[in-house]
Amino acid sequence: MPNIYLASSSPRRRELLNQIRLPHTVLAMEVDESLPPGLSPAEQVMALSRRKATAAAEQLANGVVIAADTVVALGDTVLGKPENRAEALDMLERLQGATHEVYTGLTVLKLPGGRMLTDYERTGVEMRPVGRAELERYVRTGEPMDKAGAYGIQGLASVFISGIRGCYFNVVGLPVFKLVQMLKELGIDVTEYWG
């Protein structure tokens, strides 16, 4: 069974791989995240996940690289990670009382040979109307600061989410079902790692 490398420093992605008992090594790569204008959210996350996987693969002779990138989209506006508390509060105020979409681009690259699969998952998320005071208290916790769209569905912000349509794990940052299917397409059965 090949060694698995996660090209991400996200603790949530590591937790999800641990949850399905997929042993892995973190090989987080800093990549240029600038993109040409006019790309859809799906195109953006797929391009960035490919870029991360390719950068990680350059450090390896063999194994399987998993890379992902997640954004939140409200209509045509893509919301990444907030740069400060004011931006986090602004994002949350825009999301509350509305349905938005979470996109995660996923790339799996197998070495040697460099066979690469890239796809994306989209999940609709409904955030109930939230008062400004609640949002300010949430921002003060610091939780929104390293998350696309300034919230974590698996954390304190769960009290704001009234419903989802699609894969919950995608909103956390790694669409587990899609990942398992992509690995299977490359000849890797996750259950074989379970001992």
C-alpha positions as CSV (number, residue, x, y, z in Angstrom):
1,M,0.0,0.0,0.0
2,P,1.5,3.4,-1.0
3,N,2.3,6.1,1.5
4,I,-0.3,8.9,1.6
5,Y,0.8,12.5,1.8
6,L,-1.6,15.4,2.6
7,A,-0.5,18.6,0.9
8,S,-2.3,20.7,3.5
9,S,-1.6,22.1,7.0
10,S,-5.4,22.2,7.8
11,P,-6.0,20.4,11.1
12,R,-9.6,19.7,10.0
13,R,-8.4,17.8,6.9
14,R,-5.9,15.8,9.1
15,E,-8.8,15.0,11.5
16,L,-11.0,13.7,8.6
17,L,-8.2,11.4,7.3
18,N,-7.7,10.2,10.9
19,Q,-11.4,9.6,11.2
20,I,-11.4,7.2,8.2
21,R,-8.1,5.7,9.5
22,L,-6.1,6.7,6.5
23,P,-2.5,7.0,7.7
24,H,-0.8,10.0,6.2
25,T,2.1,12.4,6.4
26,V,1.6,16.1,6.2
27,L,3.5,17.7,3.4
28,A,2.1,21.3,3.4
29,M,3.2,23.4,0.5
30,E,3.2,27.2,0.1
31,V,2.0,27.9,-3.4
32,D,1.1,31.1,-5.3
33,E,-2.6,31.3,-5.0
34,S,-3.2,34.0,-7.6
35,L,-5.5,33.0,-10.4
36,P,-6.6,34.6,-13.6
37,P,-9.9,36.6,-13.4
38,G,-13.1,35.1,-14.6
39,L,-12.8,31.6,-13.1
40,S,-15.8,30.1,-11.5
41,P,-15.5,29.0,-7.8
42,A,-15.3,25.3,-9.0
43,E,-12.5,26.2,-11.5
44,Q,-10.6,28.2,-8.8
45,V,-10.6,25.4,-6.2
46,M,-9.6,22.7,-8.7
47,A,-6.8,24.9,-10.1
48,L,-5.4,25.5,-6.6
49,S,-5.7,21.9,-5.5
50,R,-3.8,20.8,-8.6
51,R,-1.1,23.4,-7.9
52,K,-0.7,22.2,-4.3
53,A,-0.6,18.5,-5.4
54,T,2.0,19.2,-8.1
55,A,4.2,21.2,-5.7
56,A,4.1,18.4,-3.1
57,A,4.8,15.7,-5.7
58,E,8.0,17.5,-6.7
59,Q,9.4,16.5,-3.3
60,L,8.5,12.8,-3.7
61,A,9.6,9.8,-5.7
62,N,6.6,7.6,-4.8
63,G,3.3,7.7,-2.9
64,V,-0.1,9.4,-3.2
65,V,-0.6,13.1,-2.7
66,I,-4.0,14.4,-1.6
67,A,-4.5,18.2,-2.0
68,A,-7.6,20.3,-1.5
69,D,-8.7,23.9,-1.6
70,T,-12.0,25.3,-0.2
71,V,-13.9,28.5,-0.8
72,V,-17.3,29.9,0.2
73,A,-19.3,31.5,-2.6
74,L,-22.3,33.8,-2.0
75,G,-23.7,34.3,-5.5
76,D,-20.8,35.4,-7.7
77,T,-18.7,36.5,-4.7
78,V,-16.0,34.2,-3.5
79,L,-15.1,34.5,0.2
80,G,-11.7,33.1,1.3
81,K,-10.2,33.4,4.7
82,P,-10.6,36.8,6.4
83,E,-7.6,38.9,6.9
84,N,-8.8,40.5,10.1
85,R,-11.8,40.6,12.5
86,A,-13.5,43.4,10.6
87,E,-13.4,41.4,7.4
88,A,-14.6,38.3,9.3
89,L,-17.6,40.2,10.7
90,D,-18.4,41.6,7.2
91,M,-18.4,38.1,5.7
92,L,-20.6,36.7,8.4
93,E,-23.1,39.5,8.1
94,R,-23.3,38.8,4.3
95,L,-23.9,35.1,4.9
96,Q,-26.5,35.3,7.7
97,G,-30.0,34.8,6.6
98,A,-29.0,33.4,3.2
99,T,-28.0,30.2,1.4
100,H,-24.4,30.0,0.2
101,E,-22.3,27.4,-1.5
102,V,-19.1,25.7,-0.3
103,Y,-16.7,24.4,-3.0
104,T,-13.8,22.1,-2.4
105,G,-11.4,21.3,-5.1
106,L,-9.7,17.9,-4.7
107,T,-6.6,16.5,-6.5
108,V,-5.2,13.0,-5.9
109,L,-1.8,12.4,-7.6
110,K,-0.1,8.9,-7.7
111,L,3.6,8.5,-8.0
112,P,5.6,7.2,-9.8
113,G,3.9,7.9,-13.1
114,G,2.1,11.1,-12.1
115,R,-1.5,9.9,-12.7
116,M,-3.6,12.8,-11.4
117,L,-7.3,13.1,-10.8
118,T,-9.0,16.5,-10.0
119,D,-12.6,17.1,-9.2
120,Y,-14.7,19.3,-6.9
121,E,-17.7,19.0,-4.5
122,R,-20.3,21.7,-3.9
123,T,-22.6,21.9,-0.8
124,G,-25.4,24.4,-0.1
125,V,-25.4,25.9,3.4
126,E,-28.2,27.8,5.0
127,M,-27.2,30.2,7.8
128,R,-30.1,31.5,9.9
129,P,-30.5,35.2,10.5
130,V,-28.0,36.1,13.2
131,G,-27.9,39.3,15.2
132,R,-24.8,41.5,15.1
133,A,-24.1,41.0,18.8
134,E,-23.9,37.2,18.3
135,L,-21.7,37.5,15.3
136,E,-19.3,39.9,17.2
137,R,-19.1,37.4,20.0
138,Y,-18.3,34.6,17.5
139,V,-15.6,36.7,15.8
140,R,-14.0,37.5,19.3
141,T,-13.5,33.7,19.8
142,G,-10.9,33.8,17.0
143,E,-12.5,30.7,15.4
144,P,-13.3,32.4,12.1
145,M,-9.8,33.6,11.3
146,D,-8.4,30.6,9.5
147,K,-11.6,29.5,7.7
148,A,-13.0,30.2,4.3
149,G,-16.1,32.3,4.7
150,A,-15.1,33.1,8.3
151,Y,-16.8,30.2,9.9
152,G,-16.3,26.6,10.9
153,I,-19.5,24.4,10.6
154,Q,-17.9,21.8,12.9
155,G,-17.2,24.4,15.7
156,L,-19.1,27.2,17.4
157,A,-20.7,28.4,14.2
158,S,-22.7,25.2,14.1
159,V,-25.4,27.1,16.1
160,F,-25.9,29.4,13.1
161,I,-26.4,26.7,10.5
162,S,-30.1,25.9,9.8
163,G,-29.5,23.3,7.1
164,I,-27.2,21.9,4.4
165,R,-27.7,20.3,1.0
166,G,-24.9,17.9,0.1
167,C,-21.8,16.6,1.7
168,Y,-21.2,17.9,5.3
169,F,-17.5,16.9,5.2
170,N,-17.1,19.1,2.2
171,V,-18.0,22.1,4.3
172,V,-15.4,21.0,6.9
173,G,-12.9,21.1,4.1
174,L,-12.5,17.5,2.6
175,P,-15.3,15.7,0.8
176,V,-14.6,12.2,2.2
177,F,-16.8,10.2,-0.1
178,K,-15.4,11.9,-3.3
179,L,-11.9,11.3,-2.0
180,V,-12.5,7.6,-1.4
181,Q,-13.9,7.2,-4.9
182,M,-11.0,9.0,-6.4
183,L,-8.5,6.9,-4.5
184,K,-10.4,3.8,-5.6
185,E,-10.1,4.9,-9.3
186,L,-6.3,5.0,-8.7
187,G,-6.4,1.4,-7.3
188,I,-6.3,2.3,-3.6
189,D,-8.9,0.9,-1.3
190,V,-9.1,2.9,2.0
191,T,-10.4,-0.1,3.9
192,E,-7.1,-1.9,3.3
193,Y,-5.4,0.5,5.7
194,W,-7.7,-0.5,8.5
195,G,-5.6,-3.6,9.4
